Amino acid sequence: MENLKEIFSVFFREKPAMMLVNLKNSKGAIYASSLAKQVDCTYSHVVKILQEMQESGLVNFDKQGRLKLLTLTKKGNDVAEHIESIKNSL
């Protein structure tokens, strides 16, 4: 239950929420470095948030050579859709 509370607090901050929405709307491969630029965040902060998202089953890291490609899981995509819907409702 504590983990659920922690992940809830992660998503009701702007940067993590926008990271998920940007991942959902990305066309093709996306990496942590490009995601950091898109949401105007440091690379290290983005990686820390992505690790929390991975532990919660929202994103996957697919290692390709030296790079890690980011993909949303079904659960991550569902959460991103809800966040985007809320954002568009405001």
C-alpha positions in Angstrom: 0.0 0.0 0.0 2.9 2.4 0.8 4.3 1.9 -2.7 0.9 2.8 -4.2 1.0 6.1 -2.2 4.5 6.8 -3.4 3.7 6.3 -7.1 0.6 8.4 -6.8 2.6 11.3 -5.5 5.0 10.9 -8.4 2.3 11.4 -11.0 0.7 14.4 -9.5 3.8 16.5 -10.3 4.0 18.1 -13.7 7.3 16.7 -15.0 6.5 13.0 -14.4 3.0 13.4 -15.8 4.3 15.1 -18.9 7.0 12.4 -19.3 4.3 9.8 -19.6 2.2 11.8 -22.0 5.3 12.5 -24.2 6.2 8.8 -24.2 2.6 7.9 -25.2 2.6 10.5 -28.0 6.1 9.8 -29.3 6.5 8.7 -32.9 9.2 6.0 -32.9 12.1 5.5 -30.6 12.6 7.7 -27.6 15.4 7.8 -25.1 15.8 9.4 -21.6 18.1 12.1 -23.0 15.5 13.2 -25.6 12.7 12.9 -23.1 14.6 15.2 -20.7 14.8 17.9 -23.4 11.1 17.6 -24.2 10.0 18.1 -20.6 12.8 20.6 -19.8 14.3 18.5 -17.0 17.8 17.3 -16.2 18.8 13.9 -17.5 19.6 12.5 -14.0 16.1 13.6 -12.7 14.4 12.0 -15.7 16.3 8.7 -15.2 15.4 8.7 -11.5 11.7 9.2 -12.3 11.8 6.5 -15.1 13.3 4.0 -12.6 10.4 4.6 -10.3 8.0 4.2 -13.2 9.7 1.0 -14.2 9.4 -0.4 -10.7 5.7 0.4 -10.8 5.2 -1.4 -14.1 4.6 1.7 -16.2 7.7 1.8 -18.5 10.2 -0.6 -19.9 13.8 0.0 -20.8 14.9 -1.9 -23.9 18.7 -1.9 -24.1 20.0 -1.4 -27.7 23.7 -1.3 -27.7 24.7 1.6 -25.3 21.3 3.2 -25.5 18.1 2.3 -23.6 14.9 2.7 -25.6 11.9 3.6 -23.6 8.5 2.1 -24.1 5.2 2.3 -22.1 3.6 -0.8 -20.8 -0.2 -1.3 -21.2 -0.6 0.0 -17.7 1.7 3.0 -18.5 -0.2 3.8 -21.6 -3.6 3.7 -19.8 -2.3 6.1 -17.1 -0.9 8.4 -19.7 -4.2 8.5 -21.5 -6.0 9.4 -18.3 -3.5 12.2 -17.5 -3.9 13.6 -21.0 -7.6 13.4 -20.7 -7.5 15.3 -17.4 -5.1 17.9 -18.9 -7.4 18.4 -21.9 -10.4 18.8 -19.6 -8.8 21.8 -17.8 
